[in-house]
Amino acid sequence: MHEFVKRAEITFDDMGINSSGYTFEYNCEEGKLIYFLDSQVPYQRKGEGHLSVSGDWKLEATNPINSIHIYFEEK
């Protein structure tokens, strides 16, 4: 993920982030392109087993991208 962000000249602040991946939107005249990058997002964890809670995600520890999905949404 770090390599993709660097090459795409964007930042993690430009993306929506959830546990299953990253979303980036690009606006164009006819609508917008929505990119979903399937890459597990590592989170800080507290506790163990069923009593664990997810905290903030770890920016420094990303995983490889499994797939990229691109959707078009009309205006």
C-alpha positions in Angstrom: 0.0 0.0 0.0 2.8 2.4 0.8 4.2 1.9 -2.7 0.8 2.5 -4.3 0.2 5.7 -2.4 3.7 7.0 -3.3 3.3 6.2 -7.0 -0.3 7.5 -7.2 0.8 10.8 -5.6 -1.9 10.7 -3.0 -2.0 10.4 0.8 -3.8 8.1 3.2 -5.8 11.2 4.2 -7.3 11.2 0.7 -8.7 7.7 1.2 -11.6 6.1 3.0 -10.3 3.3 5.2 -12.1 0.3 6.7 -10.9 -3.1 7.8 -11.2 -4.7 4.3 -9.5 -2.0 2.3 -9.1 1.5 1.0 -11.4 3.6 -1.1 -10.4 6.6 -3.3 -12.7 8.7 -5.5 -11.7 10.7 -8.6 -14.3 13.3 -9.9 -14.7 13.8 -13.6 -17.3 15.6 -15.7 -19.8 12.8 -16.1 -19.6 11.5 -12.5 -16.9 9.9 -10.4 -14.6 6.9 -10.5 -14.5 5.0 -7.3 -11.4 2.8 -6.6 -11.5 0.1 -4.0 -8.2 -1.5 -3.1 -8.7 -4.9 -1.4 -5.9 -4.9 1.2 -6.4 -6.0 4.8 -5.9 -3.0 7.1 -3.9 -3.8 10.2 -5.4 -2.3 13.4 -4.0 -1.8 16.9 -5.6 -4.5 19.1 -6.2 -4.5 22.9 -7.1 -7.7 24.7 -7.4 -11.2 23.4 -9.9 -13.5 21.8 -13.6 -12.4 22.1 -12.6 -9.6 24.4 -10.3 -7.8 22.0 -11.1 -4.4 20.7 -9.8 -2.6 17.5 -8.2 0.7 18.0 -6.6 3.0 15.3 -5.2 1.5 12.2 -1.4 1.1 11.9 -0.2 3.4 9.1 3.3 2.1 9.2 2.2 -1.6 8.8 0.2 -2.1 5.5 -0.4 -5.3 3.6 -0.1 -6.1 -0.1 -3.0 -5.2 -2.4 -5.0 -8.3 -3.4 -7.2 -6.7 -6.1 -8.3 -3.3 -7.4 -12.0 -2.6 -8.3 -13.0 0.4 -10.2 -16.6 1.6 -10.4 -18.2 4.5 -12.2 -21.0 6.5 -10.6 -22.9 8.9 -12.8 -23.9 12.4 -11.6 
